[in-house]
Amino acid sequence: MSFLDKIKAVESLKNPAFRMFFLSRLFNALGMNIRQFSMSLLVYYLTGSAAWLGTLTLARGVPLLLVTPLAGALADRFHKKTLIQIASVADVFIAAGIAVSLTTGYLSADNPDSWWFLVAMAFLDGISTSFKGPATDAVIIEVVGDNLVTNAIALNLAGQNTLRLIGPVVAGLAIDAYGYEPVYYGMAVIYAFSVFFMIFVPLTGKIVHTTANIFGDIKDALGYMKTERNILFVLVAVLCMVFFSMPYQQLLPVFQDILKVGATELGLMQMMSGLGSIAGAILLASLPNNKNRGLMMLISGIILGGALVLFSFSSVWGFSLVLMIGVGLGQAGRMTLPVALLQTYTKPEYRARVMGVYGVEFGLSSFGTFFAALLVERLGVQWSVGGMAIVLVALSVAALLFIPRLRKMN
């Protein structure tokens, strides 16, 4: 018996194809975590405005809202691996483009109008994510099968968050010591490794051959979801969780002024969030069965919202650091359980399109971040982020008490 055979939490890694997919996603997640951390800091450094942080998120969110349904339909017509590879190559060029603009001096505080370039890159990144997201989510079950889908998703999340322990910290140290330029060159290399490992993942699943218009495919999927109430309930729950929790990530640079810290300390906070996510993901991956996933999803919303409320009103960096563990723990459930439920309750021929709609919700959530950023100007970042977290807790408790269908999902 091999070492992997003895550990249930890593059962999916017995599959060679999933191991290559896992490595590809690790490098993609590392690049993404560094991008989220460094791009928000860079925009705040260039503009000093929370509103522009919201604009950056909105620029990335619009393609998620408009393009993701189309991308989901395409993922049912083409091999999902191909779409993932094309989008990953685009990630390399986006990171390299920002790095070159920093090297040439165009993107700098001395050129106050240069912020538009970052907004444009965020828009392109949104397009890339729109094509990559549904294909990535839908391909997991094709690689590992129905019985291991929760294990594979949770393990994938645990691996991604392990790199989150070091990515933002290293990025923060590099930014404080050398500036933003080496961070973006390094990001391009990291995304290139993601492309490399995806080469070794075999083609999976069946292509849906149809002569129907692709917009007809989207309409067909929406009709299917109307008849599958379980899918609708999960999508609405995820929308609420993402809409009211995501603003803290983009507005984290504003908390620098309250906590009196620099980029390195913000990176450490992200590291603690990663620790919480790893703990939550390992716990989910170790579960003996797929029962009570709806209940656990709602509890994750309460944990996430509660931790964010306390974090928002904290002015002590050490206490805020500890609270980020709770934020990460709640995020683990928010990121793992809805995907597992959607893939379980969706017919194979609709999975990519349903995951496309799931991706649209992240586009809608960008409006929540934009709204929260505007509120910062009037209420301050603590009441902006904290107020939305309070709403998340209230909605999660209400769903737990009054929506038994969602609570009893397995």
Secondary structure, DSSP 8 states (H G I E B T S, - for coil): --TGGG-GGGGGGGSHHHHHHHHHHHHHHHHHHHHHHHHHHHHHHHH--HHHHHHHHHHHHHHHHHTHHHHHHHHHHS-HHHHHHHHHHHHHHHHHHHHHHHHTTSSSTTSGGGHHHHHHHHHHHHHHHHHHHHHHHHHHHHHH-GGGHHHHHHHHHHHHHHHHTTHHHHHHHHHHHH-SHHHHHHHHHHHHHHHHHHTTS---S------S-HHHHHHHHHHHHHH-HHHHHHHHHHHHHHHHHTHHHHHGGGHHHHHT--HHHHHHHHHHHHHHHHHHHHHHHT-SSSTTHHHHHHHHHHHHHHHHHHHHT---HHHHHHHHHHHHHHHHHHHHHHHHHHHHHS-GGGHHHHHHHHHHHHHHHHHHHHHHHHHHHHH-HHHHHHHHHHHHHHHHHHHHHH-HHHHT--
